[in-house]
C-alpha cells in the first residue's frame, strides 16, 4: 500500500477518535452548565462508557500497525514536516494510552464527574469533608495513571507532561523561584505606596442583562466568532472546543463588579481565539491541536491582561461601558477607570486576583499538588497547609475553605499538573506581546480605535497555525527570535503597574 494512502487511512481513524472526543467534550460542557443535580450519577456512567470507547479506538491493532509502518518509512527529511509530526505525535499518544488499562480510563472518567459535582456542593457549604473522600479517590487514580503512562518519570512530571509536553517540575520550580524574586518586592513596594488607584469609580450596579450584551460585544470586537461559538454561565469559567466551528466559552456574573464577567470573558475568549485559529484542515491531528496548555494560557492571559488592562483598550472600551452602564460611569474619566483596572491587592480568589499577585496563587498550588502527589502532604492536611501558605504569601487567612482550598475545580476534575501552565502562560504572553509590539508599531494606536485584527493575525501566524508541531519553548522562540525568559514578564509588570502607584 502506498504511503499516501496509508497516511490518509491513519488520519481518517484519528479524526474518528477526535469526533468521539468532541462528543465527550459536549458532555463535559453540559455537565458544567446544564446538568441537573440528580443526573450526575448517570452522567458518570455515560462518561465512563465514552472514555472506554475512545480508549479502545486508540488501541485498535490495525491503527497501530499502520502507524508503525509509516513511522518506519517516514524517518527521512523528504516528507512534509506536518506529516512527520502527525505520525510521530500519534505514535507517542497511542503508546501512552497502551499503558493505561481500560478499567483505569473508565474510573477516571466516572470519578471525575462525581468529584466535580461534590466540589460544587462542598464549595457552596464550605465543607472540605464532603470533597476529601472524592479527592482521595482521584489522587490515587492519578498516581496510578502516572505510573502507567510514564513510569520512567517522577509521578508529578508524568502528570504534568499531559498538559505541558516535555515540562519538568524541577526546571519549572527554578523558573518560578526566579520569577518570585522579582514579584515579591514589587508587591511590597505597591503595598507601601501612598499613590493608589481610586477604586470608588467602579462602585455601582451592573445589571446582568446589560453585562451579557456588553461582554459579548467586547468578545466580538477582539475577534471571537459567535457563529462558531457561544457564551454561557458556569461556576468556574472555562473554554471548551467541541470541534472546528464549535467553541464554547463561559463566565460568571456579579452585579456589583463588572470586572468579574469582563475579564472572565476576555480570558476565555483568548482561549477561544486560539481554538478558532487552529488549522481546521488538520482537525483531530497534531498540526490542528493546541501546542500545550502553557501556550493556551499565553493566549488567554495576553488578551485578558496585556490587551484588556491597557490604557489604549480603555480609550476604546470606556465609551462602550458608559453606554451600557450610564449611571455608574456618568461622572468618571477614562483614565480613572483604567487606573482602577490596575489595582494590586492581595485577595483570596485566584480567578479574581490582580495580575501582579496572580502568579503567587499559581506557585502555591503547584507546590501543594506536588507535595500531595509525592505523599509528603496528605489530603487531610491540605486545608491547613493551604491556609498556612496563604497567610505566608498574602498575609491573609481564608475565612472558610470555600474561599480557600475549595475554590478551584481542577483537582476534583483530575487536572493534576495543570496549575503551573497558568504562570508559564504569563511568561510566554509577555514575550509574545513584546515581540508583537516590536513588529507592529501602530498596534496600540489600533487598540484605542477598537482595532484588534492586526494582533490576532500576528498571533495566528506566529502561534495558532503551527498547532502541536513544537514544544512550548520552541514555538515561542520561533515566534520571538530567542529563548523565552521570565524577565520579560517582570519588566512588563513593573512598567505597566509602577506608574499607577508612583513607583520609579
N, C-alpha and C positions, 0 to 999 in steps of 0.2 A: 504493500500500500504506500502511495506517495506521501511524503512528509506533510504537504499542504492539506491533503485530505484527512490525514490522521490528526493534524493540528485542529482542523475545523471540527472534527468529532469531539476532541477533548474540550474545545471551547463550548460546544453545544451542551456537553454534560455539565461543565462548570456553571454555565448560565442557568441550567435547570436547577442546580443546587441553589444558586443565588435567588431564583424566583421563589423557591421554598423558604429561603431565608427572609425574603421580603414579606411573606405571609407570617412568619414568626415575628417580624418587626411590627406588623399590624396588630397582632395580639398584644405585644408589649406596649404599643401606643395606647390601645384601647384600655389596657389594664390601668394605666396611669391617668386616663382622662374620663373614661365612661363606665368602668366595671362596677356593677352593684356589689355591695359589701359581701353579700352571702354567695356571690358567684366565684369567689376566689378559689375555693377547693376544686371546682370543676375546671377553672382556668389552669390550675396546676396540672391537672390530668391532660388537658389539651396541649399545654406547653411541653410536657414530657413526651407525649406521643409525637409531636412535630420534631422535637430535638432528636429523638431516636431515628425518625425517618431521614432527617438531614444527615445524621451520622452514618447511617448505612449507605446513603448515596455517595458520601465521601469515600467510603471503604470499598466501593464496587471494584471487584478484581480487574475487570476489563479496563476501567478507567486507570487503575494503577499500572497495568501493563502498557497501555498507550503512553502514559507519562514517562515510563521508564525507557521506552523505545525512543521517544522524542528527546528525552534528556541525553541519551547516548549519542544521538545523531546531530544534535544542535549545539555541540560544545564549541564549535568554531565561531569566529567573529564575523562570518559572512552573512549571518541571519540578522534580521531586524531586531534592534535592542528590545523593543516591546514584546516581540515574540519570545526571545530568550528569557526575558523577565517573567513572562507568563508561565512558561514551562518550569523555571526554577522555583518560583513562588508557589505554584500549585503543588509541586512535588513536596516542598517543605511543609506546606499546610496539611497535606494528606499524611505525611509521615508523623506529624504531631498528633493528628486525630487517630492514627492507627494504634497509638499507645494508650488511648482512652477507652476503657471498657464501656459498652453501651449502658450498663447499669449506672455508672457514674454520670454519664451525659444526661440521663433521664432524671436522676436525683438532683443534679444541679439546677435543672430547669424547674422542676416541681417545687423544690425548697425555695428557689428564688422568688417564685410567685407568692408563696405563703409568708416568707420572711418580709417581703416588701409590704404586704397587707398588714402584717404585725407591726411593722415600723410606723405605718400611718396611725394606727391606734395608740401605740406606745408613745409616739411623739405628741399626739393630742392630749394624752393623760399625763405626760411627763414621767412615765413609769418604765424604767430600764428593765425591770424584771419581766415585763411582757415580751421584750425583744431578745433578751440574753439567750434563752434556750434555742431560738432560731439561729442566732449568730454562732452559737456553739456548733450547730449542725453545719452551717455554711462554711465556717473556717476549717472545720475538719475535712469537708469536701474539697475545699480549695487547696489544702495541703496535699491531699491525695492527687488532685489534678496536677499540681506542680511536680510531684514525684513521677507521674506518668508522662507528662508532656516533655519535660527536660530534666531527667534525673542527674545529668552532669552539672546542673546549675544549683546554686543556693535556692531554696524554695521560693523566697520572695522574688528573686531575679527571674525564675521561671514564670511567675505570675505577671511580673512587670513586662516581660517580653511580649505578652499578648497585646499590650496596649502601646508599648514603645519598643518596637523590634530592635534588638541589639543593645537596649538600655541596660545598664548595670547599676545596682543601688549604691555601691561604694563610690563609683565615679559621680553619680548624681549627688550623693551626700557631700562630696568635696565641692561640687559646683554650688550647692545650696549654702554651704558654710561661707564661701567667698561672697555670695550674694547677701547673706545675713550680716556680714561685716560692714556692708555699706548701707543696708536698710535700717538697722537698729539705730545708728547715730542720727540718721535723717528723721526717724520717728521721734527721737528725743529732742532734736532741735525744733521740730514742729510743735511738740508738746510745750516747750518753753517759750515759744514765740508769743509776742504781745499783739502782733498783727494777725488777724484771723478773718476768714470769710463771714459775712453776715448771713446766717442760716435762716433768719426770720423771713427772708424774701420768698422762701419756699412754703411757708406755712399757709394752709388753706384747705379747701375741699376740692377734690378731684373726682367727680363722679365717674364710676367705672365705664359707663356707656361712652362718655367723651374720651376717656383714656383709650378705649379699644379703637376708636376711629383715629385718634392721634398717633398711637404707636404703629398702627397698620400703615398710615401714610408715611411715617419715617422709614419703616422697613421697605416699602415700595421705592422710596426715593433713593435709598442706597443700593437698590438693585435686586431685592428679593422678589421673585416672580410668583405672585399668588395664583396664577393659572397653573403653576406646577407645585403649589404648596398651600398651607393653611396655618392659621393661628388659633390655638386653643388654650385652655386653662389647666394648670397642674399644680399640685402642692410643691413640687420641686421642678423648676423649669428645665426643659430638655429639648433636644432636636432629634428627630427620628427620620431617617431616609428610608422610604418604602419602595423606592425604585427611581429610575432616572428622572421621572416627572412627577414625583410624589414625595415632597419633603415637608414634614410636619414640625412646626415649632410651637412652643408653649411659653407662657409666662404666668405670673400670679399678680394679684391686684391688691392695692392698698389705697383707699380713698383719701388718705391723709399724706401719702407720699408718692408722687409721680415717678420718682427715680426707680422705684421697685419694678414697675412694669416697663418703663422706658429702657433701662439698661439691661433688664432681663431680655427684652426683645432684640436690642442691638446685639447682645451676646449670642443669642440663639440664631438670629438672622445671619450672623457671621458664620456660624456652623453651616447654616442653610446655603449661603452663597458658595461655600466650598463644595457642598454636595451637588448643587445645581451647576457648578462649573466643571465637575469631573467629566472626562470624555464619555459621552453616552454610548458611543460605538463599542466601548470596551466594558460595558456593564457586566458585572459578575466575574470580571477578570482583573488581575492585579493592576494593569495600567488604568483601569477605571475605578479604582478604590482609593480611599484616603491613605496617605503615606503612614500616618500614625496619629495617635490622639494628641501628642505634643504639637504636631503640625495643625491638627484640627483646632486645638485651643489657641494656637497663634492667630488663626483667622478670627475666632470669636472675640478674643481679648483685644485684637487690633481694632476691630470695628467698635467694640464697646468703649474702650478707653482712649486709644490713640486718635481715633476719629471723634467719637461721641463726647469726649470731655475737652475737646479743643475749643479755643475761642472762636475759630472760624466756623465750626459746626454750629455753635450757638448764635452766631450772626445770622445764619440761615434759619435755625430752628426756633429761635425765640419768637419771632412774629407769628409763627405757626402755633406755638404754645399759647400766645396771647389770644389767638382766635378761638382755641378750644377751651381755654380757662381764663376768660377775661377778668373775672373778679379777683383771682389770685394775683395776676400779673399786671393789674391796671396801673400801678404806680411804681413799677420796677424797671430798672435798666438792664440791658443785655449783659453788660459786664458783671453786674451783681449776681445774676443767675449763673453765669459761667464760673465765677469765683466760688459760688456755693457748691458747684459740682466738683470742686477740688477740696472739699472738706476731708481732713485727715483726723480720724477719731477712732481709737480702738473700740471695737464692737464685738458682740457675741457671735453674730451670724456670718459665716463665710460668704454666702452669696450676696450679702448686703455690705460687705467690707469695702472700705476705700481701697484704691489701687495701691497705695503705699504699704499698708499693713496686710493686704491680702495674702502675700506670699508667706507671711508668718503663720497664717492659718494652714496653708498647704504643708509647710515644713513640719508643723506639729503632727498633722495626720500621717504624713509619710513616716515619721519616726515611730508613732504609736502603732501603726499597722505592721510595720516591720517587726516590732517587738512582739506583737501578738502572733504573727506567723512563725517566728522563731521559737516561741514558747517562753520568752523572757517576761511576758506580761500575759496574765490570764484575762479573760473577758469579764470575770467578776471584779477584777481590779481596774478595769478600763475606765469607768466613770471617775474614780478618784484620781487616777493618773491624768486623765483629761483635765480635770479641774486644777490640779497642781501645776501642770504645764501651762494652762491658760493663764493662771494668775502670774506665773513667772514671766510669760511673754507679753501679756497685755495689761497686767495689773488689775484684772477683773476676775471675779468668781461667778460662774453661771448660777442664777437663782434656782434653776431646776435643770434636770437632764434634758428637757425639751429644748432649751437654748444652749445646751452643752453637747454631750456625747450623742444625743439622739437627732441632731439637726440635719445630718446628711443621710441620704438613702443608699449611698454607694455600697457599704458593707453588706446590708441586707440583700442587695441585688447581686452580690457576688463580685463586685467590681473592686477586688483587692489588687493593689498595684496601679490603680488609676490615678490617685491623687497627685503624684509628682508631675504628671503630664500637664497640670494646670500651670505650674511655675515654669516648666520647660517651654510651654506655650508663650508665656510672658517674655521670656528671654528671646525666643525666635521672633515674636511680634515686634519687639523693639528694633531688632536688627533689620527686619523686612521694611518697617516703616522708614527707618533712616535711609535705607537704600532707595526706596520709592521716592522720597523727598529729594534725594540727590539726582535721580534720573528724571524727575518731573518737577521742574522749578515752579510751575504755576499750580501745583497740586492744592495747596492750602487756600489760595485765592478761589479755586474751584469749589472747595467746601463752603466757603462763605456765600457762594451763589447757588448752593444746593446741587452742585455737580460732583458726583462721586464715581462716574463711569470710568474715568481715567485711572483711578486707583484700582477699581475692580478688574479692569483689563490687565493692568500690570500684574496683579496677583494671579490672574488666570494664566498669564504667560509664564510667570516665574514659579508658580506653585501648583495651581489646580490641574493644569493639563498634563502634568507628569505622573499623576496617580501615585501608585505604590512601587515605583521603579527604583527608589533610592531610600536610604535611611534618612532620618530627620536632619541630622547634622550635614550630611552630604547634599541634601536638597537645598537647605538654607545657604550652605557655602556656594553652591552653584548660582543661587539667586543673587547673592550679595558680593561674591568675588573673594571671600575669605572665610575662614572658620568662624562660626558664631561664638560669642563670648558674653558673659553676664554683665560686663562693663557697660554695654550699650543700654541695658535696662536701667542700671543705676544712674547713668548720665541723663537718661530720658526723664526719670522720676524727679531728679533734683532740678533739672531745667524747667520742667512744667509745673511743679508744685512749689518750688522755692519762692517765686515772686508772690504767691498768694499769702505767704507767711513772713514776708520781709527778710528772707534768707539770701545771703550772697551766693 
